[in-house]
Amino acid sequence: MLNIYDTDACLPLHRRKLLEIGTLGLGGLSLPGILAAKSDATNPLKGKSVIFLFQQGGPSQLETFDPKPDAPSAIRTIGGTIPTSIPGIHFGATMFQLAKLAHKLAIVRSFSTGNAGHNIQPVVSPASKDANIGCHFARIAGTSHPLTGTPTNAILYPAAVSKEVPGPSARGDLKSTGPFSKSYQPFVPGSGGKLQQDMQLQLSRERFLHDRSALLSKLDQANRATESNGEFQNLDDLNQQAVQLLLGGGVSNALDLSQEDPRTVALYDTAKYHGKRNWHKTNRGRAGLYNAQASTIGKLLLTARRLCEAGCGFVTIHASYAGVWDMHADGNNLNMVDGMRAVGQSFDHAVAAFIQDTQSRGLQDDILLVCCGEMGRTPRINKGGGRDHWAKLAPLLLYGGGIGEGKVIGQSDKQGGEPADTPCGPGHLISTILRTLLDPGKLRLDPSTPAEVSELLNHPTIPGLG
């Protein structure tokens, strides 16, 4: 697969045009030379990635990372609490694996989305200029990584890793590009969308191989002519990267989990949480939505990690089909006890596996993981044992990306309903994400930086993060 865009014209740069550029050259530079130029000191990209694990439906702050075990019974955390690896800090008991890794996390207990309806906040909201956050990154980085051809912005649904789950279902358009061209729309594996269609070459493999060989021959001739001045000391490596770009193998390899170490796949496997606890007693259970989350969330995180390694800068994971974190305890949704078993256990396992995996691979500073939903849950438990929609407080977990470890930021009030100090919202989160990916100082020096990106970068970040 191949994806190359002329970002100025917002039009796809097709393979034939690429061959013309490779043959004729751009300012005396061949394709490997163009790739090498991306390492210029003025490059605003920090070489990091972000994975946004979106918990649609609204996870409960009281049963995840801000329990209230001493509150009155009508409010008190359901299912008990568990001590974490940070002295004096407890999580909801379902988060028992993450509790052991709390010293690696940043937990925000004063985060509010200001939203009590099912939608796709804060991934796409007025705070993000009505664009998927990754579109702002892609507007600066380009729609494809220059060395691997991997899309710089992607969305993963359960269907990306399993054929046995329902199709994509989100409360809103996660692919929205807001003020930007549709060319910055996220890549969705298996969607058949425009970006994915552009990546498919309509040529026989034999012809493509022949053309690539001819192109590389011309690139080689052009580069060897400049070899003596030292500009292209890594000529052979760059030519190999040009081949990877033309093949577009980065994304296809990343999506193929059969190429991963079986022990790592087993680490992420959440299949044991599939189909337990009589979930079919609700409409969402009968539709297979809880199973879709439970059986795929681990593989989605593994796939996201592989995409990041292949050059994707922003990956949205939407494992929560039709809002399965929505625990009202009615005919459509489970109560808090069964809901946390259906959704919380697999979430806890998958995120813990991701932390262990990235630590073992030395990626803990290279990838930022963000986990939150569009809202939180009411402090007061309803008559069915569930919690309803709540706009004033929501759980937020961050890990990696160089933000620091073992942080608990802000506090909520005694009922877990509102921030007691250090309030922050989607604007703070978006600025934190974009500053992880981009260097604001270098972007300020570039007059072509879109005003929308500059505005989001200039918003204050979440206090207390590195």
C-alpha positions in Angstrom: 0.0 0.0 0.0 1.1 3.6 -0.7 0.0 7.0 0.5 1.7 10.1 -0.7 0.0 13.5 -0.8 0.8 16.9 -2.2 -0.1 18.7 1.1 -0.1 22.1 -0.5 -2.7 21.2 -3.1 -4.4 18.7 -0.7 -4.4 16.3 -3.6 -3.0 12.8 -3.8 0.4 12.4 -5.4 0.0 9.3 -7.4 2.6 6.7 -8.1 3.2 8.0 -11.7 3.8 11.5 -10.4 6.2 10.1 -7.8 8.2 8.3 -10.5 8.4 11.6 -12.5 9.8 13.4 -9.4 12.2 10.5 -8.7 13.4 10.6 -12.3 13.7 14.3 -12.8 14.7 15.2 -9.2 13.7 18.1 -7.0 16.3 20.8 -6.8 19.0 18.2 -7.6 17.8 15.9 -4.8 16.6 12.3 -5.4 14.0 10.7 -3.3 16.5 9.5 -0.6 17.8 13.0 -0.5 14.3 14.4 0.1 13.9 11.9 2.9 17.2 12.9 4.4 16.2 16.6 4.4 13.4 15.6 6.9 16.0 15.4 9.6 16.8 19.2 9.3 17.3 21.0 12.6 14.2 23.1 11.9 12.0 20.1 11.9 9.2 20.6 14.5 8.5 16.9 14.9 9.7 15.4 18.2 9.7 11.9 16.8 7.1 10.7 19.3 3.6 9.2 18.9 0.3 9.3 20.8 -2.2 6.6 21.3 -5.6 7.8 22.4 -7.7 5.0 23.8 -11.1 6.5 23.8 -13.5 4.9 26.4 -16.8 5.9 24.8 -19.8 5.8 27.0 -18.3 7.5 30.0 -16.2 5.5 32.4 -16.9 6.0 36.1 -14.2 8.0 38.0 -15.3 6.3 41.3 -14.8 2.7 40.0 -11.5 3.4 38.2 -8.9 5.9 39.5 -10.6 8.1 42.0 -12.5 5.8 44.4 -14.5 7.1 47.4 -14.7 4.2 49.8 -15.7 6.3 52.8 -18.5 8.2 51.1 -22.2 7.5 52.0 -23.6 4.2 50.7 -25.5 6.0 47.9 -22.2 7.3 46.5 -19.5 4.9 47.7 -17.3 3.1 45.2 -19.0 -0.2 44.1 -16.8 -3.3 44.3 -14.2 -2.0 46.7 -10.8 -0.5 46.3 -7.2 -1.7 46.0 -4.0 0.0 47.1 -1.6 1.0 44.4 2.2 1.1 44.1 2.0 4.8 45.2 1.7 5.0 49.0 -1.7 6.3 50.0 -3.3 6.1 46.6 -6.1 3.6 45.8 -7.9 2.5 42.6 -11.2 0.8 42.1 -10.7 -2.9 42.7 -11.3 -3.8 39.0 -8.1 -2.0 38.1 -5.9 -4.4 40.1 -3.2 -4.8 37.4 -2.9 -1.1 36.8 -2.7 -0.6 40.6 0.6 -2.4 40.6 1.9 -0.1 37.8 0.5 3.2 39.3 4.1 4.4 39.8 4.4 4.5 36.0 1.2 6.4 35.4 -0.1 10.0 35.6 -3.7 10.1 36.9 -5.7 13.3 36.7 -8.5 13.5 39.3 -9.7 17.0 38.4 -10.4 16.5 34.7 -13.8 17.6 33.3 -15.1 17.4 29.7 -18.0 19.7 30.4 -20.1 17.2 28.4 -22.9 14.9 29.5 -24.0 13.5 26.2 -22.8 10.6 24.1 -20.4 12.0 21.4 -16.7 11.9 20.6 -15.4 14.5 23.0 -12.6 15.1 23.7 -11.1 13.5 20.6 -13.2 15.7 18.4 -14.8 18.7 19.9 -14.9 22.5 19.8 -11.7 22.4 21.8 -10.0 20.6 18.9 -11.6 22.9 16.3 -14.0 20.1 15.4 -11.2 18.0 14.0 -9.7 14.7 15.2 -6.7 15.7 17.2 -4.5 13.7 14.9 -5.5 15.9 12.0 -3.6 18.8 13.6 -0.5 16.7 13.8 -0.9 15.4 10.2 -1.3 19.0 9.0 2.3 19.6 10.2 3.8 16.2 9.7 2.1 15.4 6.4 -0.3 12.6 5.8 2.3 9.9 5.5 5.6 9.2 7.3 8.4 10.1 4.8 10.5 7.0 5.4 7.9 4.2 5.7 4.7 5.5 3.9 2.7 4.8 7.1 -0.2 7.2 7.6 0.5 9.7 10.3 -3.0 9.6 11.7 -5.1 6.4 12.1 -8.2 5.0 13.8 -8.5 1.4 15.0 -11.8 -0.2 15.6 -12.2 -3.8 16.9 -12.9 -4.9 13.3 -9.3 -4.0 12.5 -8.1 -7.1 14.5 -11.1 -9.4 14.3 -13.6 -10.5 11.7 -16.0 -11.8 14.4 -17.2 -8.4 15.8 -19.7 -5.8 14.7 -18.6 -3.1 12.3 -17.3 0.3 13.4 -19.8 2.2 15.6 -18.9 5.6 17.2 -21.2 8.4 18.5 -20.0 11.0 16.1 -17.5 11.3 13.2 -14.0 10.4 14.5 -12.7 11.2 11.0 -13.7 14.8 11.1 -11.0 17.1 9.8 -12.5 20.4 11.0 -10.9 23.4 9.2 -8.5 21.2 7.2 -8.8 19.4 3.9 -10.2 15.8 3.8 -6.7 14.7 2.8 -5.8 14.8 6.5 -8.6 12.4 7.4 -7.4 9.5 9.6 -6.6 6.2 8.0 -9.1 3.4 9.1 -7.9 -0.1 8.3 -10.6 -2.2 6.7 -12.9 0.8 6.1 -12.6 1.2 2.4 -12.4 4.9 2.9 -10.8 7.5 0.6 -7.4 7.5 2.2 -7.1 3.7 2.2 -8.2 3.6 -1.5 -5.5 6.1 -2.4 -2.9 3.7 -0.9 -3.8 0.9 -3.2 -1.7 0.7 -6.4 -3.6 -0.3 -9.5 -0.7 -2.0 -11.2 0.5 -5.5 -11.6 3.3 -6.4 -9.2 5.7 -7.2 -12.1 5.3 -3.8 -13.6 5.7 -2.1 -10.2 8.8 -4.0 -9.4 10.3 -3.0 -12.8 9.5 0.6 -12.4 10.9 0.7 -8.9 14.1 -0.9 -10.1 14.4 1.8 -12.8 13.7 4.6 -10.4 16.3 3.3 -7.9 18.9 3.1 -10.7 18.4 6.8 -11.5 18.4 7.7 -7.8 21.6 5.8 -7.4 23.2 7.6 -10.3 22.1 11.1 -9.0 23.3 10.4 -5.5 26.7 9.0 -6.4 27.4 12.2 -8.2 27.2 14.0 -4.9 28.8 11.4 -2.7 32.1 13.2 -2.5 30.7 16.3 -0.7 29.6 14.2 2.3 25.9 15.2 2.1 24.7 11.7 1.6 26.9 9.6 4.0 24.0 7.3 4.6 23.2 6.8 1.0 22.5 3.1 1.1 20.2 3.3 4.1 18.3 6.1 2.5 17.9 4.2 -0.7 16.5 1.3 1.4 14.1 3.7 3.0 13.0 4.9 -0.4 12.2 1.3 -1.4 10.1 1.0 1.8 8.3 4.2 1.0 7.4 3.0 -2.5 6.3 -0.4 -1.3 4.3 1.2 1.5 5.2 -1.8 3.7 5.2 0.0 7.0 1.4 0.1 7.5 0.7 -3.4 6.1 3.4 -4.9 8.3 2.2 -3.1 11.3 -1.3 -4.4 10.9 -0.1 -8.0 10.5 0.1 -9.4 14.1 1.4 -12.7 12.8 4.7 -10.9 12.4 4.8 -10.2 16.2 6.5 -12.4 18.7 3.8 -14.9 19.9 4.8 -14.3 23.5 4.0 -10.6 23.1 0.6 -11.4 21.4 -0.1 -13.7 24.4 0.7 -10.9 26.8 -1.9 -8.6 25.2 -4.6 -11.4 24.8 -7.9 -10.5 26.5 -9.9 -13.4 25.1 -10.4 -14.8 28.6 -12.7 -11.9 29.4 -14.9 -12.7 26.4 -18.5 -13.9 27.0 -18.5 -14.0 30.8 -21.0 -12.9 33.4 -24.2 -13.4 31.5 -23.8 -10.2 29.4 -26.6 -11.1 27.0 -29.2 -9.9 29.5 -28.9 -6.4 28.1 -29.4 -5.2 24.5 -25.7 -4.3 24.1 -24.8 -7.7 25.4 -27.1 -9.5 22.9 -25.6 -7.4 20.1 -22.1 -8.6 21.0 -20.8 -5.2 21.9 -19.3 -6.2 25.3 -17.5 -9.1 23.6 -16.2 -6.9 20.9 -14.4 -4.8 23.5 -13.3 -7.6 25.7 -11.9 -9.8 23.0 -10.1 -7.1 20.9 -8.8 -4.3 23.2 -5.5 -6.0 23.8 -4.8 -6.6 20.2 -5.9 -3.1 19.3 -3.3 -1.7 21.7 -0.6 -4.0 20.3 -1.5 -3.0 16.7 -1.4 0.7 17.8 2.1 0.2 19.2 3.2 -1.4 16.0 1.8 1.5 13.9 3.7 3.9 16.1 6.9 2.0 15.5 6.2 2.2 11.8 5.9 6.0 11.9 2.2 6.7 12.8 2.1 9.8 15.0 -1.5 9.6 16.3 -3.6 6.5 16.7 -7.2 6.7 18.0 -8.5 3.4 19.4 -12.3 3.0 19.6 -12.8 -0.3 21.3 -15.9 0.8 23.2 -18.6 0.0 20.6 -21.8 2.1 21.0 -20.6 3.3 24.4 -20.2 0.2 26.4 -18.8 2.2 29.4 -22.4 3.5 29.7 -23.5 1.7 32.9 -27.0 2.9 33.6 -28.3 -0.5 34.8 -31.3 -0.5 32.4 -32.4 -2.8 29.6 -29.7 -1.5 27.3 -26.8 -1.3 29.7 -25.2 -3.3 32.5 -25.0 -2.1 36.1 -21.7 -1.0 37.6 -20.7 -4.4 39.0 -21.4 -6.3 35.8 -20.3 -3.4 33.6 -16.9 -3.2 35.2 -16.4 -6.9 34.8 -17.5 -6.7 31.1 -15.4 -3.7 30.2 -13.1 -2.8 33.0 -11.3 -6.1 33.4 -10.2 -6.3 29.8 -9.2 -2.6 29.8 -7.1 -3.1 32.9 -5.4 -6.1 31.4 -4.7 -4.5 28.0 -3.3 -1.2 29.3 -1.1 -3.1 31.9 0.2 -5.3 29.0 0.9 -2.2 26.9 2.9 -0.6 29.8 4.9 -3.8 30.3 5.6 -4.2 26.6 6.7 -0.6 26.0 8.9 -0.6 29.0 10.6 -3.8 27.8 11.1 -2.3 24.4 12.4 1.0 25.7 9.5 2.9 24.2 8.2 4.5 27.4 9.4 8.0 26.4 8.5 7.6 22.7 4.8 6.8 23.0 2.2 8.7 25.0 -0.9 6.7 25.9 -4.1 8.7 26.8 -7.2 7.0 28.2 -10.5 8.8 28.8 -14.1 9.0 27.6 -16.4 11.8 26.7 -17.7 12.2 30.3 -17.8 10.6 33.7 -20.6 9.1 35.8 -22.8 10.5 38.5 -21.6 10.3 42.1 -25.0 9.0 43.2 -25.9 5.4 42.3 -29.3 5.0 40.7 -31.9 2.5 41.8 -30.7 -0.2 39.5 -27.1 -0.1 40.8 -25.8 2.0 37.9 -24.5 5.5 37.4 -25.8 8.0 34.9 -24.2 10.7 32.7 -22.0 13.3 34.4 -20.2 16.3 32.9 -18.4 17.8 35.8 -15.7 15.1 36.4 -14.2 12.3 34.3 -11.2 9.9 34.8 -8.1 10.5 32.8 -5.0 8.3 32.7 -1.8 9.1 30.9 1.4 7.0 30.5 4.7 7.5 28.7 5.7 10.2 26.3 8.2 11.7 28.7 5.4 13.3 30.9 6.8 11.8 34.1 5.7 8.9 36.3 3.9 8.3 39.6 1.8 11.5 39.4 -1.6 12.1 40.8 -2.8 15.5 39.6 -5.6 17.4 41.2 -8.2 16.2 43.6 -12.0 15.9 43.5 -14.5 16.8 46.2 -15.6 14.3 48.8 -18.4 12.9 46.6 -16.2 12.5 43.5 -18.4 14.9 41.5 -16.3 18.0 40.9 -12.7 19.2 40.9 -11.6 20.4 44.3 -8.4 21.9 42.9 -6.3 22.1 39.7 -9.3 21.9 37.3 -8.5 21.1 33.7 -10.4 20.2 30.6 -10.1 19.1 26.9 -8.1 22.2 25.9 -5.4 21.3 28.5 -5.3 17.7 27.3 -5.1 18.6 23.6 -2.3 21.1 24.2 -0.4 18.4 26.2 -0.8 15.9 23.4 0.3 18.3 20.7 3.3 19.5 22.7 4.3 15.9 23.1 4.4 15.6 19.3 5.5 19.0 18.2 8.0 21.7 19.1 6.1 24.9 19.6 9.3 27.1 19.4 10.2 25.8 15.9 6.6 26.1 14.7 6.5 29.7 15.8 9.4 30.4 13.4 7.5 28.8 10.5 5.1 31.3 8.9 3.2 28.5 7.3 2.0 27.0 10.6 -1.8 27.0 10.6 -3.3 29.4 13.1 -5.5 26.6 14.4 -2.5 24.5 15.4 -0.8 27.5 17.0 -3.9 28.3 19.0 -4.1 24.8 20.4 -0.4 24.7 21.2 -0.6 28.0 23.1 -3.4 26.7 25.4 -2.0 25.8 28.9 -1.2 22.1 29.3 -2.2 19.8 32.2 -0.5 21.2 35.2 2.3 19.1 36.8 3.2 17.0 33.8 6.8 16.9 32.4 
